[in-house]
Amino acid sequence: MPLDARFHEAVAPLFVTGMGTEHVGPLLYSLVRMTRPRRVMEVGLGYTSPFLAQALADNAAEDAEDRAKLAEASEDDLRHSLLREPFFTDPYRPSLHAIDDFSGEGTSAPRVLETLDALGIQEFVKVHKADFRGYSTRIDRADLPLDFVWFDAGGPLEYIDFLREYWPLIDQEHGLLLLHFTYWNLTVHFDGQDHTNLLCGSIANEIKRQQMRAGLAARFEVLSLVEPHKTRQGSVTMVRKLAGTSMCRDRDFQEEMFEIYGAKPPAMPILR
Ligand SMILES: C[S@@+](CC[C@H](N)C(=O)[O-])C[C@H]1O[C@@H](n2cnc3c(N)ncnc32)[C@H](O)[C@@H]1O
């Protein structure tokens, strides 16, 4: 089932305005649909949870169709020609570990399970009512490494605790981590005046700083999306781990293209 009217009607009661995730839910849905992860984790449940679960359910249905195409259709079939066979070596049985201690004021986390039930997608989700800190040892080793993680719980100290414990559990090859509320609406004093603006928060800044300091050897890349109309809860920072062929090659564009295609294209513009 795509994100249709029935889905939106079922998930609406989980929405809490102050959590600010009205656009994050559909964003997570699309990212999970696109990256087809197998081992997903969410810390901080609520409105976003059914979007993740529905994406896994829809992925499973699409994956089954793709496998049927690979098994039966001729290679002239357009979908068949798009599919990358090594992905299909292992079965696709995705699961979402969803952790929340239900401590948040006004959180809809305790009502997530009944919504998943109503939508018939609870089979994809294991809800853990627990503090995420120290909980990683209780995750079944078969569900690691994680290839998609959405973190939306607590303040800066929780983010640090989370990164210390869970960063090593994210797959080095394409594992994706999304952190909520990483831009802060702060007043800073410069040029003799106070300026209030959205600022890349200290955690997102440190992640970016580490990436840039690592230079060509960086093992992750970073991108932040900002909702410029919000003072809080209006940003998502995505960190994608890199390995092998995803890491940056220190190769001149024209030389590399010549090596691959035997012809030299025009030079790339310098992007500033
Ligand atoms: C901002 S809300 C999550 C909002 C949710 N993603 C949504 O879209 O509605 C933060 C959640 O984190 C949970 N939480 C806070 N600290 C936690 C901790 N140490 N361990 C587990 N859950 C925690 C709260 O109970 C709350 O449900």
Ligand as a Chemical Component Dictionary entry (heavy atoms), coordinates in Angstrom:
data_LIG
# 
_chem_comp.id                   LIG 
_chem_comp.type                 NON-POLYMER 
_chem_comp.pdbx_formal_charge   0 
_chem_comp.three_letter_code    LIG 
# 
loop_
_chem_comp_atom.comp_id 
_chem_comp_atom.atom_id 
_chem_comp_atom.alt_atom_id 
_chem_comp_atom.type_symbol 
_chem_comp_atom.charge 
_chem_comp_atom.model_Cartn_x 
_chem_comp_atom.model_Cartn_y 
_chem_comp_atom.model_Cartn_z 
_chem_comp_atom.pdbx_ordinal 
LIG C1  C1  C 0  10.984 14.076 19.645 1  
LIG S1  S1  S 1  10.202 12.658 20.247 2  
LIG C2  C2  C 0  10.119 11.600 18.854 3  
LIG C3  C3  C 0  9.161  12.100 17.851 4  
LIG C4  C4  C 0  8.773  11.102 16.795 5  
LIG N1  N1  N 0  9.892  10.741 15.936 6  
LIG C5  C5  C 0  7.619  11.657 15.983 7  
LIG O1  O1  O 0  7.767  11.806 14.768 8  
LIG O2  O2  O -1 6.576  11.932 16.562 9  
LIG C6  C6  C 0  11.454 11.967 21.245 10 
LIG C7  C7  C 0  11.144 10.586 21.784 11 
LIG O3  O3  O 0  12.357 10.100 22.378 12 
LIG C8  C8  C 0  12.049 9.384  23.533 13 
LIG N2  N2  N 0  13.259 9.395  24.370 14 
LIG C9  C9  C 0  13.853 10.452 24.976 15 
LIG N3  N3  N 0  14.975 10.056 25.631 16 
LIG C10 C10 C 0  15.096 8.721  25.404 17 
LIG C11 C11 C 0  16.043 7.742  25.799 18 
LIG N4  N4  N 0  17.110 8.048  26.555 19 
LIG N5  N5  N 0  15.854 6.457  25.373 20 
LIG C12 C12 C 0  14.805 6.126  24.605 21 
LIG N6  N6  N 0  13.856 7.018  24.209 22 
LIG C13 C13 C 0  14.014 8.306  24.602 23 
LIG C14 C14 C 0  10.836 10.088 24.113 24 
LIG O4  O4  O 0  10.065 9.235  24.912 25 
LIG C15 C15 C 0  10.089 10.546 22.851 26 
LIG O5  O5  O 0  9.103  9.620  22.496 27 
# 
loop_
_chem_comp_bond.comp_id 
_chem_comp_bond.atom_id_1 
_chem_comp_bond.atom_id_2 
_chem_comp_bond.value_order 
_chem_comp_bond.pdbx_ordinal 
LIG C1  S1  SING 1  
LIG S1  C2  SING 2  
LIG S1  C6  SING 3  
LIG C2  C3  SING 4  
LIG C3  C4  SING 5  
LIG C4  N1  SING 6  
LIG C4  C5  SING 7  
LIG C5  O1  DOUB 8  
LIG C5  O2  SING 9  
LIG C6  C7  SING 10 
LIG C7  O3  SING 11 
LIG C7  C15 SING 12 
LIG O3  C8  SING 13 
LIG C8  N2  SING 14 
LIG C8  C14 SING 15 
LIG N2  C9  SING 16 
LIG N2  C13 SING 17 
LIG C9  N3  DOUB 18 
LIG N3  C10 SING 19 
LIG C10 C11 SING 20 
LIG C10 C13 DOUB 21 
LIG C11 N4  SING 22 
LIG C11 N5  DOUB 23 
LIG N5  C12 SING 24 
LIG C12 N6  DOUB 25 
LIG N6  C13 SING 26 
LIG C14 O4  SING 27 
LIG C14 C15 SING 28 
LIG C15 O5  SING 29 
# 
